[in-house]
């Protein structure tokens, strides 16, 4: 009898107000593709996948935003496992050159999974008419994750990892959860943030020295139904046991 009571007590302690104990897990994956999108379209040649550049309008024909793709298919997570996706963290490894310059960047989730990442494609393109991001009306829908800084100047610091962490809420959170549990592709856009002089230079997914872009996502899960049922039973049993003991003392 004592063993049963102690076991149920442990289960009931796992319950929290308004629900059950929620576990937080972080997963990390590397990009499966990327593109540097310039004024004439996607960058030509092998350097399109060897590097990932984000350059402001002062860089003229080289002005660009970055488009990175990840694939969640490997996880096989389910709606029951992933209750909510709380944050994502992006990591890029610097691969710098003489033209590398610091500046402000903006990070987006795009729901457009059809835009080409292939070298030489004329679309998407860097829209010089959009002085804030260079994206224009392309890649809709876009969810702004937030902004961050690229801090290196010149051909130094290659191999440095730049990390950007963003919380998720609302429609963006729902979209990321859906992509994860369905094992779908997932795309990030990195653009100049009203910073015409910025030239962020990173390794692409096919770089022969440094790691390509990576994303980590932290999600909250809930116990399986059977475990939840046991916890609920345990809480109810203990409450009844306390009432019975209290009644015995009064008698």
Rosetta blueprint (number, residue, H / E / L):
1 X L
2 X H
3 X H
4 X H
5 X H
6 X H
7 X H
8 X H
9 X H
10 X H
11 X H
12 X H
13 X H
14 X L
15 X E
16 X E
17 X L
18 X L
19 X E
20 X E
21 X L
22 X E
23 X E
24 X E
25 X E
26 X E
27 X E
28 X E
29 X E
30 X E
31 X L
32 X L
33 X E
34 X E
35 X E
36 X E
37 X E
38 X E
39 X L
40 X L
41 X E
42 X E
43 X L
44 X L
45 X L
46 X L
47 X H
48 X H
49 X H
50 X H
51 X E
52 X E
53 X E
54 X E
55 X E
56 X L
57 X H
58 X H
59 X H
60 X H
61 X H
62 X H
63 X L
64 X E
65 X E
66 X E
67 X E
68 X E
69 X E
70 X E
71 X E
72 X L
73 X L
74 X L
75 X L
76 X L
77 X L
78 X L
79 X L
80 X L
81 X L
82 X L
83 X L
84 X E
85 X E
86 X E
87 X E
88 X E
89 X E
90 X E
91 X E
92 X E
93 X E
94 X E
95 X L
96 X L
97 X L
98 X L
99 X L
100 X L
101 X E
102 X L
103 X E
104 X E
105 X E
106 X E
107 X E
108 X E
109 X E
110 X E
111 X L
112 X L
113 X L
114 X L
115 X L
116 X L
117 X L
118 X L
119 X L
120 X L
121 X L
122 X L
123 X L
124 X L
125 X L
126 X L
127 X L
128 X L
129 X L
130 X L
131 X L
132 X L
133 X L
134 X L
135 X L
136 X L
137 X L
138 X L
139 X L
140 X L
141 X L
142 X E
143 X E
144 X E
145 X E
146 X E
147 X E
148 X E
149 X E
150 X E
151 X L
152 X L
153 X L
154 X L
155 X L
156 X L
157 X L
158 X L
159 X L
160 X L
161 X E
162 X E
163 X E
164 X E
165 X E
166 X E
167 X E
168 X L
169 X L
170 X H
171 X H
172 X H
173 X H
174 X H
175 X H
176 X H
177 X H
178 X H
179 X H
180 X H
181 X H
182 X L
183 X L
184 X L
185 X E
186 X E
187 X E
188 X E
189 X E
190 X E
191 X E
192 X E
193 X L
194 X L
195 X L
196 X L
197 X L
198 X L
199 X E
200 X E
201 X E
202 X E
203 X E
204 X L
205 X L
206 X L
207 X L
208 X L
209 X L
210 X L
211 X L
212 X L
213 X L
214 X E
215 X E
216 X E
217 X E
218 X E
219 X E
220 X E
221 X E
222 X E
223 X L
224 X L
225 X H
226 X H
227 X H
228 X H
229 X H
230 X H
231 X H
232 X H
233 X H
234 X H
235 X H
236 X H
237 X H
238 X H
239 X H
240 X H
241 X H
242 X H
243 X H
244 X H
245 X H
246 X H
247 X H
248 X H
249 X H
250 X H
251 X L
